[in-house]
Amino acid sequence: MIHSTAVVQCEAPDSVEIGPYAVVGPEVILGQRVVIDAHAVVTGITTLADDVKVGPGAVIGTPPQDLKYAGERTTLEVGARTVIREMANINCGTSATGKTVIGEDCFLMAFSHVAHDCIIGNGVILANSVNLAGHVEIGTRAIIGGVVPVHQFTRIGEYSMIGGGFRVARDVTPFTLAGGEPLRMIGINKLGLRRNGFSNEEIASAVDSFHFFFKNPDTMASKVETALASETEDSLKRRMAEFISASSRGVTI
């Protein structure tokens, strides 16, 4: 299961497959049934959970591209069943947080880049050539279209979708669709919510929340205050309000 030309410096379970000319470093931890394809490099203090697949030429676990980085021992964690396609690149963290984290069931397409200290939730899809700067946070099941650059410290909310080719410079609220240059809110990600099991009532609530936050002429601060005071803990409107209230870069409108 390990090709004779591969260089594997760590312990590998019998169920692991490692292709020709792949390189796996001494501090890498491999779960069961991990597949590392030809010419891929997995290095650093990197953990690949069960059933992770690493495509040809991908390079993961490398030091952060940060001039302040001084060789600190930082980590990369990749969750179970995540797929990392050809030529993708993922860096370890810096001393700021100590780690970069990719959740379970993610799909990182060819040439995507995840920089240091990013936190990627479960089920996230990054299309071809998405570039995440440092400290980006992406919520559960969010989808980012191809060739999208995301500014450092930006947050992208759960179940949102960003169209291909547009620059993300501010936070994108949960459950929404965003596109255009400059990026703007378009509406609710109805199809994405439906595919992820949200009820018609929940989708209608998300639409109502979108109009409340982005069409209502009141200030965003007053709208957030109203939603936090009136909504139940699990309502979609409250989840959007909590996301907006925690924003340090400001939200896309």
C-alpha beads as a LAMMPS data file, in Angstrom:
LAMMPS data file: protein, C-alpha beads

253 atoms
252 bonds

1 atom types
1 bond types

-500.0 500.0 xlo xhi
-500.0 500.0 ylo yhi
-500.0 500.0 zlo zhi

Masses

1 110.0

Atoms # bond

1 1 1 0.000 0.000 0.000
2 1 1 3.070 2.280 0.219
3 1 1 4.879 2.756 -3.084
4 1 1 8.555 1.868 -3.083
5 1 1 9.554 5.394 -4.157
6 1 1 7.616 7.148 -1.363
7 1 1 9.539 8.587 1.600
8 1 1 7.564 7.886 4.771
9 1 1 9.207 8.953 8.032
10 1 1 6.268 8.331 10.366
11 1 1 4.310 5.258 11.420
12 1 1 1.594 4.420 8.899
13 1 1 -1.330 2.070 9.603
14 1 1 -1.620 -0.917 7.276
15 1 1 -4.783 0.580 5.731
16 1 1 -2.966 3.704 4.485
17 1 1 -2.148 4.163 0.779
18 1 1 0.808 6.344 -0.226
19 1 1 1.619 6.890 -3.895
20 1 1 4.834 7.276 -5.900
21 1 1 7.337 9.931 -4.783
22 1 1 5.107 11.189 -1.968
23 1 1 6.883 12.516 1.133
24 1 1 5.467 12.155 4.648
25 1 1 7.351 13.771 7.532
26 1 1 8.372 12.259 10.874
27 1 1 5.814 14.132 13.043
28 1 1 2.791 13.401 10.869
29 1 1 -0.006 11.325 12.399
30 1 1 -2.027 9.280 9.901
31 1 1 -5.477 7.885 10.620
32 1 1 -6.958 4.743 9.158
33 1 1 -7.483 4.483 5.381
34 1 1 -5.735 7.771 4.617
35 1 1 -4.757 8.088 0.944
36 1 1 -1.801 10.267 -0.080
37 1 1 -1.384 10.426 -3.831
38 1 1 1.722 10.748 -6.011
39 1 1 4.195 13.590 -5.357
40 1 1 2.174 14.962 -2.416
41 1 1 4.054 16.340 0.607
42 1 1 2.666 16.040 4.137
43 1 1 4.976 17.576 6.698
44 1 1 5.076 19.473 9.995
45 1 1 3.110 18.491 13.089
46 1 1 0.138 17.434 11.013
47 1 1 -2.726 15.091 11.862
48 1 1 -4.813 13.508 9.098
49 1 1 -7.895 11.843 10.555
50 1 1 -9.487 8.669 9.189
51 1 1 -10.318 8.511 5.467
52 1 1 -8.637 11.780 4.505
53 1 1 -7.571 11.889 0.854
54 1 1 -4.653 14.039 -0.335
55 1 1 -4.400 14.592 -4.090
56 1 1 -1.343 14.550 -6.357
57 1 1 1.135 17.340 -5.719
58 1 1 -0.691 18.757 -2.701
59 1 1 1.573 20.295 -0.046
60 1 1 0.216 20.422 3.485
61 1 1 1.637 21.110 6.925
62 1 1 4.277 23.556 5.734
63 1 1 5.373 26.555 7.853
64 1 1 3.149 29.649 7.722
65 1 1 3.866 32.352 5.178
66 1 1 4.151 34.980 7.897
67 1 1 7.242 37.145 8.383
68 1 1 6.658 37.080 12.157
69 1 1 6.915 33.299 12.278
70 1 1 10.076 32.284 14.122
71 1 1 9.916 28.521 13.967
72 1 1 7.407 27.921 16.764
73 1 1 6.029 24.385 17.016
74 1 1 2.536 24.768 15.616
75 1 1 0.123 22.279 14.136
76 1 1 -2.329 21.404 11.377
77 1 1 -5.397 19.232 11.977
78 1 1 -7.466 17.784 9.119
79 1 1 -10.785 16.153 9.988
80 1 1 -12.143 12.798 8.899
81 1 1 -13.189 12.202 5.292
82 1 1 -11.887 15.545 4.085
83 1 1 -10.669 15.560 0.472
84 1 1 -7.716 17.770 -0.528
85 1 1 -7.273 17.852 -4.283
86 1 1 -4.357 18.414 -6.654
87 1 1 -1.769 21.069 -5.795
88 1 1 -3.683 22.422 -2.804
89 1 1 -1.585 24.009 -0.044
90 1 1 -2.323 24.234 3.684
91 1 1 -0.009 25.854 6.252
92 1 1 0.370 25.171 9.973
93 1 1 -0.558 27.855 12.495
94 1 1 1.515 30.568 14.123
95 1 1 2.055 31.420 17.781
96 1 1 -1.106 33.554 17.609
97 1 1 -3.368 30.474 17.903
98 1 1 -0.933 27.582 17.526
99 1 1 -2.880 25.700 14.873
100 1 1 -4.726 25.566 11.590
101 1 1 -7.868 23.406 11.636
102 1 1 -9.810 21.841 8.759
103 1 1 -13.065 20.184 9.788
104 1 1 -14.629 16.889 8.780
105 1 1 -16.117 16.165 5.337
106 1 1 -14.567 19.204 3.683
107 1 1 -13.700 19.392 -0.014
108 1 1 -10.709 21.561 -0.945
109 1 1 -10.417 21.643 -4.715
110 1 1 -7.322 21.988 -6.884
111 1 1 -4.889 24.846 -6.170
112 1 1 -6.832 26.058 -3.118
113 1 1 -4.739 27.647 -0.356
114 1 1 -5.469 27.715 3.382
115 1 1 -3.092 29.979 5.292
116 1 1 -1.980 29.889 8.919
117 1 1 -4.441 29.906 11.820
118 1 1 -7.529 29.390 9.656
119 1 1 -10.454 27.537 11.219
120 1 1 -12.592 25.703 8.660
121 1 1 -15.851 24.119 9.835
122 1 1 -17.330 20.783 8.853
123 1 1 -18.570 20.217 5.313
124 1 1 -16.991 23.342 3.828
125 1 1 -16.301 23.430 0.072
126 1 1 -13.508 25.559 -1.382
127 1 1 -13.637 25.550 -5.186
128 1 1 -10.567 25.713 -7.427
129 1 1 -7.965 28.369 -6.569
130 1 1 -9.737 29.793 -3.521
131 1 1 -7.127 31.649 -1.460
132 1 1 -7.688 32.077 2.275
133 1 1 -5.387 34.506 4.060
134 1 1 -4.405 33.985 7.697
135 1 1 -6.931 33.748 10.542
136 1 1 -9.966 33.251 8.286
137 1 1 -12.907 31.420 9.881
138 1 1 -15.493 29.559 7.817
139 1 1 -18.681 28.119 9.292
140 1 1 -20.343 24.770 8.725
141 1 1 -21.290 23.831 5.143
142 1 1 -20.301 27.165 3.630
143 1 1 -19.330 27.125 -0.061
144 1 1 -16.812 29.471 -1.695
145 1 1 -16.721 29.684 -5.486
146 1 1 -13.604 29.463 -7.592
147 1 1 -10.754 31.993 -7.650
148 1 1 -12.023 33.864 -4.567
149 1 1 -9.471 35.646 -2.349
150 1 1 -10.497 36.058 1.301
151 1 1 -8.898 38.813 3.410
152 1 1 -7.183 37.903 6.672
153 1 1 -9.318 37.770 9.836
154 1 1 -12.511 37.573 7.755
155 1 1 -15.331 35.285 8.883
156 1 1 -17.728 33.498 6.543
157 1 1 -20.907 32.297 8.224
158 1 1 -22.444 28.843 8.273
159 1 1 -24.434 27.664 5.238
160 1 1 -23.505 30.733 3.203
161 1 1 -22.350 30.733 -0.411
162 1 1 -19.997 33.137 -2.200
163 1 1 -20.006 33.382 -5.984
164 1 1 -16.862 32.627 -7.947
165 1 1 -14.307 35.305 -8.724
166 1 1 -15.336 37.898 -6.124
167 1 1 -13.092 39.326 -3.394
168 1 1 -14.156 38.885 0.244
169 1 1 -12.947 41.773 2.410
170 1 1 -15.603 41.764 5.159
171 1 1 -17.535 39.146 7.074
172 1 1 -20.327 37.290 5.272
173 1 1 -23.348 36.512 7.444
174 1 1 -24.719 32.971 7.855
175 1 1 -27.307 31.481 5.468
176 1 1 -26.747 34.109 2.779
177 1 1 -25.667 34.421 -0.859
178 1 1 -22.975 36.967 -1.687
179 1 1 -21.558 38.128 -5.023
180 1 1 -20.567 41.124 -7.112
181 1 1 -17.638 43.521 -7.049
182 1 1 -17.499 44.998 -4.499
183 1 1 -19.050 42.041 -2.713
184 1 1 -22.644 42.546 -1.608
185 1 1 -25.456 40.526 -0.086
186 1 1 -27.809 39.065 -2.696
187 1 1 -30.240 37.020 -0.647
188 1 1 -30.657 33.784 1.267
189 1 1 -28.956 30.539 0.199
190 1 1 -32.297 28.767 -0.129
191 1 1 -31.024 25.824 -2.159
192 1 1 -28.141 25.240 0.226
193 1 1 -30.444 25.349 3.235
194 1 1 -32.898 22.966 1.595
195 1 1 -30.127 20.524 0.704
196 1 1 -28.960 20.578 4.316
197 1 1 -32.348 19.679 5.748
198 1 1 -33.726 23.065 6.773
199 1 1 -37.529 23.142 6.820
200 1 1 -39.670 25.501 4.743
201 1 1 -40.444 27.396 7.943
202 1 1 -36.749 27.826 8.733
203 1 1 -36.005 29.005 5.201
204 1 1 -38.865 31.509 5.435
205 1 1 -37.395 32.695 8.744
206 1 1 -33.997 33.139 7.073
207 1 1 -35.598 35.226 4.305
208 1 1 -37.362 37.354 6.917
209 1 1 -34.052 37.773 8.755
210 1 1 -32.319 38.885 5.559
211 1 1 -34.907 41.603 4.990
212 1 1 -34.708 42.623 8.634
213 1 1 -30.933 43.078 8.643
214 1 1 -30.279 44.254 5.090
215 1 1 -33.433 46.060 3.923
216 1 1 -34.590 47.692 7.161
217 1 1 -33.341 51.330 7.264
218 1 1 -32.493 51.263 10.988
219 1 1 -28.841 51.144 12.026
220 1 1 -27.249 47.717 12.130
221 1 1 -26.451 48.176 15.813
222 1 1 -30.106 48.778 16.688
223 1 1 -31.264 45.829 14.558
224 1 1 -28.803 43.514 16.256
225 1 1 -29.875 44.744 19.675
226 1 1 -33.536 44.154 18.815
227 1 1 -32.898 40.639 17.517
228 1 1 -30.788 39.627 20.519
229 1 1 -33.460 40.888 22.900
230 1 1 -36.444 39.283 21.166
231 1 1 -35.325 36.054 19.493
232 1 1 -35.026 32.579 20.998
233 1 1 -31.599 30.956 21.364
234 1 1 -31.966 28.666 18.347
235 1 1 -33.652 31.048 15.885
236 1 1 -31.877 31.812 12.619
237 1 1 -32.340 35.535 13.180
238 1 1 -30.561 35.326 16.523
239 1 1 -27.714 33.309 14.985
240 1 1 -27.297 36.025 12.369
241 1 1 -27.442 38.727 15.027
242 1 1 -24.800 37.017 17.167
243 1 1 -22.537 36.672 14.134
244 1 1 -22.927 40.338 13.234
245 1 1 -22.387 41.514 16.811
246 1 1 -19.098 39.597 16.988
247 1 1 -17.733 41.090 13.763
248 1 1 -14.488 43.045 14.010
249 1 1 -14.105 43.763 10.271
250 1 1 -17.744 44.696 9.690
251 1 1 -20.184 42.693 7.603
252 1 1 -20.774 42.687 3.876
253 1 1 -23.998 44.526 3.064

Bonds

1 1 1 2
2 1 2 3
3 1 3 4
4 1 4 5
5 1 5 6
6 1 6 7
7 1 7 8
8 1 8 9
9 1 9 10
10 1 10 11
11 1 11 12
12 1 12 13
13 1 13 14
14 1 14 15
15 1 15 16
16 1 16 17
17 1 17 18
18 1 18 19
19 1 19 20
20 1 20 21
21 1 21 22
22 1 22 23
23 1 23 24
24 1 24 25
25 1 25 26
26 1 26 27
27 1 27 28
28 1 28 29
29 1 29 30
30 1 30 31
31 1 31 32
32 1 32 33
33 1 33 34
34 1 34 35
35 1 35 36
36 1 36 37
37 1 37 38
38 1 38 39
39 1 39 40
40 1 40 41
41 1 41 42
42 1 42 43
43 1 43 44
44 1 44 45
45 1 45 46
46 1 46 47
47 1 47 48
48 1 48 49
49 1 49 50
50 1 50 51
51 1 51 52
52 1 52 53
53 1 53 54
54 1 54 55
55 1 55 56
56 1 56 57
57 1 57 58
58 1 58 59
59 1 59 60
60 1 60 61
61 1 61 62
62 1 62 63
63 1 63 64
64 1 64 65
65 1 65 66
66 1 66 67
67 1 67 68
68 1 68 69
69 1 69 70
70 1 70 71
71 1 71 72
72 1 72 73
73 1 73 74
74 1 74 75
75 1 75 76
76 1 76 77
77 1 77 78
78 1 78 79
79 1 79 80
80 1 80 81
81 1 81 82
82 1 82 83
83 1 83 84
84 1 84 85
85 1 85 86
86 1 86 87
87 1 87 88
88 1 88 89
89 1 89 90
90 1 90 91
91 1 91 92
92 1 92 93
93 1 93 94
94 1 94 95
95 1 95 96
96 1 96 97
97 1 97 98
98 1 98 99
99 1 99 100
100 1 100 101
101 1 101 102
102 1 102 103
103 1 103 104
104 1 104 105
105 1 105 106
106 1 106 107
107 1 107 108
108 1 108 109
109 1 109 110
110 1 110 111
111 1 111 112
112 1 112 113
113 1 113 114
114 1 114 115
115 1 115 116
116 1 116 117
117 1 117 118
118 1 118 119
119 1 119 120
120 1 120 121
121 1 121 122
122 1 122 123
123 1 123 124
124 1 124 125
125 1 125 126
126 1 126 127
127 1 127 128
128 1 128 129
129 1 129 130
130 1 130 131
131 1 131 132
132 1 132 133
133 1 133 134
134 1 134 135
135 1 135 136
136 1 136 137
137 1 137 138
138 1 138 139
139 1 139 140
140 1 140 141
141 1 141 142
142 1 142 143
143 1 143 144
144 1 144 145
145 1 145 146
146 1 146 147
147 1 147 148
148 1 148 149
149 1 149 150
150 1 150 151
151 1 151 152
152 1 152 153
153 1 153 154
154 1 154 155
155 1 155 156
156 1 156 157
157 1 157 158
158 1 158 159
159 1 159 160
160 1 160 161
161 1 161 162
162 1 162 163
163 1 163 164
164 1 164 165
165 1 165 166
166 1 166 167
167 1 167 168
168 1 168 169
169 1 169 170
170 1 170 171
171 1 171 172
172 1 172 173
173 1 173 174
174 1 174 175
175 1 175 176
176 1 176 177
177 1 177 178
178 1 178 179
179 1 179 180
180 1 180 181
181 1 181 182
182 1 182 183
183 1 183 184
184 1 184 185
185 1 185 186
186 1 186 187
187 1 187 188
188 1 188 189
189 1 189 190
190 1 190 191
191 1 191 192
192 1 192 193
193 1 193 194
194 1 194 195
195 1 195 196
196 1 196 197
197 1 197 198
198 1 198 199
199 1 199 200
200 1 200 201
201 1 201 202
202 1 202 203
203 1 203 204
204 1 204 205
205 1 205 206
206 1 206 207
207 1 207 208
208 1 208 209
209 1 209 210
210 1 210 211
211 1 211 212
212 1 212 213
213 1 213 214
214 1 214 215
215 1 215 216
216 1 216 217
217 1 217 218
218 1 218 219
219 1 219 220
220 1 220 221
221 1 221 222
222 1 222 223
223 1 223 224
224 1 224 225
225 1 225 226
226 1 226 227
227 1 227 228
228 1 228 229
229 1 229 230
230 1 230 231
231 1 231 232
232 1 232 233
233 1 233 234
234 1 234 235
235 1 235 236
236 1 236 237
237 1 237 238
238 1 238 239
239 1 239 240
240 1 240 241
241 1 241 242
242 1 242 243
243 1 243 244
244 1 244 245
245 1 245 246
246 1 246 247
247 1 247 248
248 1 248 249
249 1 249 250
250 1 250 251
251 1 251 252
252 1 252 253
